[in-house]
């Protein structure tokens, strides 16, 4: 950053620049409306800038030739200039990759850089498929724990005499003082380097934020402490203790740097989990596809080599590589990625298949028609990424405060200096300087920095004990304001897997015998309905006989010989093909079961209808009471499901849900969420499947059910460990208690600053002769922090 200071005026002669964030750009176009000069941090227009350079496949734009020359002399120095901040270097991203700010998603540019609003390092808009590079996260974790190890002895050495009554005798007192100064200096100058860099950038253009406040407070505290420690004789006698030493603030500056680093680490880890959701979606598509050439030969090719019109073979157990149409073969395909339903869908020639779905039974030959970014899976990934980025995190309270607090503190410090220099007692200049520095030190945001993270930490632990995992602070703060809860059906309201609900036997056969015959036919099958029948027989202790001459009818059912009987199990089409007459009464009973959301299997024995088997996804036992309690709290309940409308309406009737959207795609789910948000509602979405990921990311708060897919849990900031809907009410109560606790903490922090700053400026001196001693200020700052921590710990006993 010194480079900019050396040539500050030369930058002004560069191309036109903007002082606000770069507007969003279309991620499919290799252009950007603005770029960040990596040397000085200024925003420049890449379309009009005359100064540019290419490095490692990226084009960088500069405000002046001077900045360009300094960059070319050592690019690595400026591309990694954030002092070890998370994401400061981005490697492996292809040329033309669009980067964005995690805190200000409207800031976008081609290539890495820093946000002009908050100074944070930009991150790729979309992660690459494969294993994530966690080197930045590991480096930040190592930095944090190193700072903890350095800060603890600094804090104990400084506060031990005040808190524990320690009396360190010579020469150990001198050794302790030097240890505190050296360790505190390492923490501030090494650990705080990223914050000083961001604070400096916030001044160009003028966008003061939390890092401005931290850089100002810790920087002044350290400079003051270093001078006071090395040259105490420069200070008036009233500032020195009995041993001639002046109170220092090494421990305050070190604690602030460590706490803010902890916050950055937790926030960065949460963002990495968000990126892993996108990578998990990308990994659903296979890396290779089996392509059939015109001469009939087959070869495996990389997925990005597949073109529209190519003929592909999808073998049993493989994922469908791209969207297309089946031209030969028949099979069942698991489309739970799209619908959330466990039932595989029969596919034959002329029917469409979707990339990322899983072929189960037979081999399929398909013709690709949508590849690359045009596939349904790619659009879902883009939708999730867009939803995550379009929801800017709640602006940190410290950022909002810093916008007016920073200039206010500087003005107060300047006025204090002028007043003491003009009318203060001798030595006037010494008193003036100390008063100004005291104001800047007392404004150091120790309690303010603690107010939110300490409450969030305690609340997260309390939530974990209650079966609720919060991934980030935003979810805890937002959940209390939710007025609309959208719920998926399968796996959220229901168990997520089919089970035998009823069996109706007739024609002289009992239920146990009918179930034994049905299980004998279904045992060779992997179909979820077949597994439900076999599981029911096992649960009832029924011995399942062997089947002979087994054969299947695609899309209809199965037939075979069991204990000398000709047995068929399937739908009405299978019965018709087997010549089994179906009476009107039997049909009416089957229709009644379907209206209640069940799938009905017909069992025929020796050419006569013998039983009806009703299989359905059972509703979770806690769902009715949980929804009743949530409605009592004023929440509007909406069901979204990819299942058929008849099944959805049956579940909705049972649970008293009036608003139902059925047969919806993942994109449609996200669209419903966005519509409700645009209407002014605060929306929470609860789901468990891959198809729920776009809606979970689009909602104000996404809630994943424990035991669901990893993609859903990575897309949602809240996870219900046991998958109980009743935990949502507990999570909302904890959110309300936490936000209330944060507001109380902020009150303590602001009272401290509101009282301390005027006293530090010397407003009481004319009447009472009181000047704020640095030692008293240090103790007051510690007591303010202790009050914040003590108040936050009350959350451990909060009733939820």
N, C-alpha and C positions, 0 to 999 in steps of 0.2 A: 504493500500500500504506500510505501515511501516513494515509489516511482511516481505516483500521481502527485504527491506533494511537491516533488522537484520541478514539475512542469505544469503546475496547475493552470496557468493562463494559456499555455499553448493549446489545451484541449478546446478552447472556445473557438478556435479557428477551423474546427472540423465541420463535417456535414451536419445538416439539421438534425436535432435530436428531440425526443419527447421526454417529458418529466413524469409521465404516468406509465402504467403497465402496458405491455404490448397486448393488443387485442387478440382474441382467439383466431386461430387459423384452421383451415380444413386439414385434418391430419393426412389426407390422401394427396395433398399437393406439396411438392418440395420447395415451398416458399414460406416466408414469415413476414409479418408486418413490421417487426422491429427486432433488433438484436442487442446484446449486451457487450460492450467493449470489455474484453477479459482483463485488460490492464488497469483501467481506471473505474470500471463499473458503470459508465454512462450508457444510456439507451441511445442507439443510433438507428437510422433508417437504412436497411440494407439496399434499398432501391436507389438511394441517392448518395450513399457514402462512397467516397473516392478511395478510401484506404481499406484494403482487405488483404487477407493472406490465407493460404491453404495449409493445413497441418493435419496429418493423420486422417486424411479423407474428409475433414470438416473445413468449411469456409468460415473465417472469422472476420468481423467488421470492426473498424476502429474509428474513433472520433477525430484522430489526427495522425499525421505521418510519424510523429514522435512516439505515440502509443504503439503503432505498428512495428517500428524499428525495435522498441524494447521487447515486444512480444517475440519477434523473430530471433532475437539474440538468446532467448531462453524460454520457449513455450511452456515447458513443464512447470516453471516457476509460477506462471499465472494460471495454468489449468488446475493446479493443486494449491491455490493460494488461500484456501479457507482454513488453514491451520489445523487440518485434521477433522474438519466438520464432516458429518455423515453425508455421503453422496457427493463429496467435493470432487472426486474424480470418477468419471464414468467410462469404463473400458468395455470393449467388445460390442458396442452399439454400431450398427451399420451406418454408412454415410447417409445423410439426409434424415436421420432420426429426429423427431420433434421432441423437445424437452419442455417440461412445465414445472411450475412451482407447486409443491404439495400444500402450501398454505394459501396461495393465490392462484387458482387454476386458470384464471383468465390470462396469466402470463405464459406465453408460449414462444419458442424460437427453435430454429434448427441448430443442433449442437448444444453441448453443455455450457453452463454459465451460472450466474447468480441472479436471484430475484431482485429487481430494483426496488421492491416494496419492503421486503423483510430481510433481504440478504442471504436467504437460505439457498443452498446449492440446488439447481434444477435437476429433475429426474426424467428418464424417458417416459413418454406418454403411455406407451404400451411395453410391457416386459417381453423379453424373448422367451420362447418355449425352452424347456429343459431345466436343468438344475440352476437355482439362483446363486449368484455370486454374493456370499455373505461376508466378504472380507471387510467391507465398510462397517457392518454391524459388529463384527468381532473386534475390530480396531476401536470402535466407540465404547464397547463394553470394557475392553482392557483399559482404555483411558479413564473411564468412570471409576473402576475399582482401584486404579492407581491413585486417582484423586482422593478417594475415600481413605486409602491407607495413609496418604500424606496429610489430609485434613484433620483426622482424628487426633493425632498428637498436637497439632497446632491449636485445636480447640481446647484440649485438656490443659495444655501449658498456659493458655491465656485465661481460661475461665476457672481453672482449679482453685486459685486463691479466693475467687469470689463465691464459688458454689460450694467448695469443700473445705475452705479455711486453710489451704496449704500455705506453709511458710518455707520457701526454698532458701536455704542458707548459702552464703558464698562458699566456694566459687560456682556452685551449681546454678545459682540464679543467673549469672552471666551466660553460662552454657545454655540454660533453658531459653534465655532471650535470643541468643544467636540461632538456636535450633528453630524457634518459632519464626524468626525473620527469614531464615533460609528456606524452610519448608513452605511457608506462606508465599514467598516470592516464586517458588517453583509452581505452586498451584495457580497463582494469578497469571504469571507470564506465559507458562506453558499450557496449563489447562484452560485458561481464559482467552488464549490467542484467537480461537474462532469467534468469540463474542466481540472482541475488539475489532476484528475484521468486519463483522456484520454491522457493528455500531458505526464504524467509519463509512461504510457504504450507505447507511441509512441517511447520511447527511448529503448525499449526491444522487438524485435530487432529495429535497427535504422530506423524508418519510420517517420520522422518529418512531421507534417501536420498543419492544421489551429489551432488545439487545442494546439500543442506545442508552437506555436507563442503566442497564447492567454495566456496560462499558464505562459510562460516566462515573457511576458510584464506586465500582471496584477499582477503577483506574485512579481516581482521586484518593480513595482510601489507602491504596498501596503507596502512592507517591508521598502522601502525608506521613504515613507510617515509616517509610524508609528514611525520610528526612528527620523525623522525630527520634528514630532509633539511633541513627548515625550522628546527628548533630543536635542533641537536646538543648544545648546552650542557646540556640536561636530562638527559643520560646520563652515567654515571660515566666517568672517564678511561679505564678499562680497555676500554670499548666504542668508543673513538675511535682512529683511526689517527694517523700522524705529522702529518697535515695537519689534525687535529681533526675529521675527518668520521666519521660513524657508518655502518656497512654497511647497505645498503637492499636490499629484496626486490622492487623494481618489475619486474625481468625475470622472476622466478619467477611472480609473479601474472599477468603478461601472457602468459607461455608457457602456463600452465594454462588461462586463458580461451580462448586461440586453439586449443589442442588439443581442448578440450571442444566448442568451436564446430565444429571439423572433424568430430568424431564425430557431432554433431547433424545436420550437413549430409549426411553419408554415410547416416545412418539415415533421414533425411527423404526423401532421393532414392530410397532403396530402397522406402519405403512408397508413394511416388508411382508407382513402377513396378508395385507390386501393384495399386493402384487402376486403372492403365491396362489391366490384364488384364480387370477387370470392365467397364470402358468398351468394350473391344473386343468382349466378349460382347454387351453391350447393343446395339452398333452392327450386329450381325448381322441384327437385325430391321429391315425397311425403315421409313422415317419416314412413309410414306403407304401406303394400300391402295386398290385399285380396287374400289369398291362398286357393285353392281348394284341399282338401286331396283326396286320392285314393277312400275313401268310399263316396265321394260326399259332405262331410261336409266342411263348409267354416269358416275361422277365419282370423282376422287381425293379421299380424306379422310385427315385425320391419323390415325395408328395408334391413338391413345388415344380416338378417336371410334367405333372399331369395337365393335359389341356382339355378344354371342352370338346366333346365328340369322341374322346378316347374310350375304348371298350376295356372294362376292368373285370377281374374275377375276384369275388369275395368268398373266401372259404369259411367253413363253420368255425365259430369262435373268434373270427377276426372283426375288427371295426370297419365299418363302411368308410372309405377314404374321403369321398366328396359327395355332393348332392348329385342325384341322377335318377335314371329310370331303369327298372329291371327289364331286361330283354330275354332272359332265359333262366329257368330254374324256379324253385319254390322253397320258401323257408319261413321261419318266424324270426322277427327282428325285435330286439329289446330297444324300445324308444322312450325309456323312462327319462332320458336326457331332455326330451321335449315335453313329455306329458306328466312325468312324475309317477306314472302308473306302472306297477310291476308286471302287468300282463303283456307278454310279447304280442306283436302284431303280425298276422300272416301276410306274406308278400309273395306275389307271383308276377308273371310277365305283364308289363304295362303299368305296374304300380311304382310309386316314387319311394326312394330311400334317401336318408339324410346322413351326411357325413358326421362321424362320431358315434352313431348308433351301432349296436353290436348284433352281428348275424349269429343266430344260434344253431339252427338245425342243419339245413341243406346248403349246397353251394349256389351262389347267385352270379349271374353275368349281368353287368349293368353298363349303361352308357353315361359317362360324365357329362353334365350340362352346366354345372356351376362349380367353379374352382376358386382357390385363393380367397380373396377378401369377399367374394360373392356368396360363399357357402353360408348356410344357416348358422353353423357353429362359429364362423368368423364374425358374423353379424352379432351373435350373442356376446362374444368376447368384447367387441367394440362397444356394445350397449352397456355392459357392465363397467368397462373402463370409463366411458363417458359419464355414467351415473356417478361413479366414485369421484371423478374429477370435478364434475359440475357442482357438487355439494362442498363448498368451501367450509373447512372446519370452523366451529364457532370462534370468532375472534377472541384471542386471549384477553382477559381483563387487563393484564399488564400492558398489552399493546394499545388498548383504548386509552388507558390512563396516560401512557407515555406520550401520546400526541399532544397533551396539554401540560403534563407534569414536568417533562424535560425543560421546555422553555420557561415554565414558571419557576422552577428551582434555579435555573441560571440567572433569571432576572432578580430573584430574591438574593442570591449570592452576590450579584453585582451591586445591588442597592446596599447590602450590608457592608461591603467593602468601601463604597463611597461614603456612607454615613460614618463609619468608624474612622476613615481617613480624614474626614472633614471636622468632626466634632468629638471624636473619641479621645480618651486619655493617652498620655505618652506611655510607651512608644506607639504612636498612632498607626504607622504603616504595618508594624508587626501585628497589632490587634486587628487591623483591617484584613490582613491576609488570613489570619487564623479564623476570623469570623466567617469569611467567604468559604474557606476550605471546610469549616465545620458544617456549614449549611449543606455543602455538596456531599459530605460524608454521612450526615444524619439522614439524608434522602436516599441513601443506599438501600435498595429494596429487599432487605433480608426477609422481613415478615411478609411483605407483599409477594415475594417469590415463593414463600412457603405456603401461602394461604390456600391455593388451589391444589398443588400436587400432593400435599400431605393428606388433605381430605379425600382425594381420589384414591390414594394408596390404601387408606384405612377402609374406605367404602368397597374397594375391590376385594380386599380380604374378607370383609363382612359378606359380600355377595357370594363369594366362593363357598362359604359355609352354608349359605342358603340355596346352593345349587344354581347360582347365576354367575357366569363369567363375563366380565366386561373387558373388551379389548382396548378401549380408549376412553379418555375423559369426556369426549363429545357425547358419547352414548349415555353416560351417566347424567350429564347435564340436560340432555334433550328429552329423555324418556318421560320425565315428569309432565311435559307439555303435550304429550300425545293425546289426541282426541278420537282417532280412528285406528282400529286394529284390523288389518287384513290377514286372514289365515288361509294357508293352503289346506287341502283336504287330506290327501294321502300322507301319512307319516306325521301329521301335525294334529289333526282332529281324530284321525284313525290310527290303528296300530302300524299301518304301512305294509302289511302283508295279508293276503287272503287266508281265511280260515273257514272251515265248515260250520255254518250257522244252523242248518236244519236238514233233516232227511225225512222224506215222506215216502213210505213204502206201501205197496198195495199188490193186488193180484196174488195173494197167498204167500208173500215173502216178508220176513221180518226185517227191521232196520239193520240189525247186526249182519245178517247174511247179505243184504244189499250193499252195505258198506264194504264187506270183505270182497265181493265180486268187483266193485268199482275200484278198490285199492289194488287188486290184482292187475287190472288193466293199466292203471296209472303209474304203477311202481317203476316201469322202465323210462318214464318221461321226466324231463327236467322242467316242464311247464309249471308256473306257480299254482295253477288250479290243481294240477296233478299232485304236487307236493302237499297241498292243503288236504286233499282226500287221504293220501297215505299217512300224513301226520295225524289226522283224526282217528284213523284205524289204530295207530300205535297208542294214542292217548287212551283209547277205550279198551286196550288189551286184546284186540281182535287179531287172530292169526290170519295172515294174508296168504291165500293159496297161490300156486304157480300158474302162469299163463302160457298157453301154447298157440301157435299159428297167429302170433300177434302182428297186426298191421295197422297203419294209421291212414286217415283220410285228411289231407291238408285242409285246414279251416273248418273241419266238421267234427272230428273226434277219433276214437280208436275202437278196434274190434279184436276179438280173440276167443280162444277156447279155454274155459275155466271149469275144472272139475266136470268135464263132459258137457258143459252148457255153452251154447253160442251166445256170447255176451257183447253188447255194444254200449258205448258211453260217449255222449256228445250232444250236439244240438239237434234241432228239428230236421235240418237237412240230412243229417246222418240217419235219423230214424226213417225219413221218407225213402232214402236210398236203400235201406235195409228192409223196406216193406213193413215197418212197424206202424200199426194204426194208432193215432193219437186222438183220444176222445176230447170233446169240447170242455168237459169238466177238468181234465188234466191240463189242457191249454190255459184255462182260466186261472187255475192254481199257480201255474208257472208264471203267468203274466203278473199276478199279485205279488209274487216273490221278487220279480224284476222291478216292480214299482217301488219296492222297499230297498232298492240298491243292490240286490244280489245277482250274481251270475248263476244261471240254472243249467245243470247238467241232467240229461235224461238217460236213465238206465233201462236197457231192454234185455230180457233174458229169453232165449229161444223164440224170438220174434214177437214178444209181447212186452208192452211197457210195464216196468216193475217198480220204478222209484224215481223221485225227483231229489236232486242234491242241490241245496242252496248254499253258495259260497260267496262270502262278502268280506270286506275289510272292516273289522269290528271297530266301533268307536272307543276311544280311550276312556277308561273309567272316570278319570277326573275331569274330562272335557265339559260335561253339562254344568257342574257346579262352578268350574273356573270361568266359563263364559257368563254365567249368571252374575258372578261377583264383578266381572269386568263391566258388564252392562250397568250394574248398580253404581259403579264409579263414573258413569256417564260416557263410556266409550261406545262408539259406533262399530259394530262387528260386520265385516264383509268377507265372504268366502270367494277365493279364486282357485280354480282347479282346471287342469287339462283333461279331467275325466268327463264322461258323457253327462248331459244335463239331467237325465233321469236319476242316475246314481247320486249326483251332487244334490239334487233337490230332496232326495230321500234322507240324506245325512243332515241337510239343512233343517228339514222339518223336525227331525229328532232333537236337534240342538237349539231350535228356536231362532235360527239365522234367517233373516228376511231378505237380505241382499246377496245374490249369488251370481257369479260369473263363471260359466262352465265352457268346456271346449276351447280354452284360451291357450295360445302359444306363449313361450317365454317372453317374446316381444310384447304381446298383448297384456301380459301381467304387468310389465314395467309401465306400459302406457296407462293402465288403470291407476297405478300408483301416482304417476306424474299428473294425471287429470285431477285426482283428489288433492294433491299438493297445490296445484294451480288454483283450485277453488278456495284455498286458504286453510285447509286442514293440515294438522301435524300428524303424519302417518307413520305407524309402525307396521312392519310386515314380518309375519312368522311363517317359516317354511323349512324344509329339510332336503330338497332335491336340487339337482343341477339346474333343472328348469326354473327354479325359484331364484337363482343367483341374480339375474338382472333386476328383479323386483326388490330383492333384499338390498342391493346396492343403491337402488333409486329411492327407497324410503328414507324418511328422516332418521329412523332407527330400524335396522335389520335385526331380526331375532331368529337364530338358527336352533333347531331342535337337536339336542345331543343324540348321537347315534345315527344322525343323517349323513349326507355326503360331505366329504372334506371341502368340496367347492362351496357348498352352502355355508359351512362354518367359517371358512376364510372370507366369504363375502359379507358376513354379518358381524357387526361390532359387539353383539350380545349372543351368548350361547346358553341355552337352558340345559344343564348337564344331564338331568334325568329325563328330559323331553316332556316335562309336565307343564301344561298351560297355566296351572295355578301359580307357577313361578313368575309369570309376567306381572301379576299383582304385587308380589314381593319385590320384584325389580323396580316397579314404579314407586313403591313406598320408599325404597332405599334411595332412589333418584331424588325424591322430594326432600328427604332428610339430608342428603349430601349437599344439594344446592343451598339449602338453608344454612348448613354448617359453613359452606364456603363464604356466604355473605357475612356470617358472623366473624369469620377469620379476617375478611377484608376490612370489616369495621375496626377490629383491633389494629390492623396494619395502618389504616388511614388515621386513626386517632393518634397513633404514635408519631406519624409524620406531621399531622396537623399541629400537635403540641411541640414536638421536638424542633422543627425547622424554625419557627419564630424565636424560640429560646436560643437556638444556636446562632441566629442572626443578631441577638442581643437586645430584643425588645424590652426585656425586664431590667436591663442594666441601669437605665436612668432612675428607676424607682427603688429597686431592691439591690442594685449592685451585683446581680447574678449574671455570671458568664458560664456557659455550659462547658464544663471540663470534659476533655476527651474520655477520661476514665468513667465519668458518670454516663456519658453518651453511650459508651460501649456496654455498660451494664444495662442501661435502658433498652438498647437494641436487643440484647440477649433476653431480657424479660419479655419483650414484645414477641419474640420468636417462641419462647416457652409457652406464652399464653395461646398462641396459634396452635402449637402442637398439642397442648393439653385439650383444647377445645375439639380438635379433630379426633382425638382418641375417644371422645364420647360416642362417636359413631359405632364403635364396637358393640355398644349396648343398645343401639337404636332398635325400636320395635318395628318389624317389617312383616 
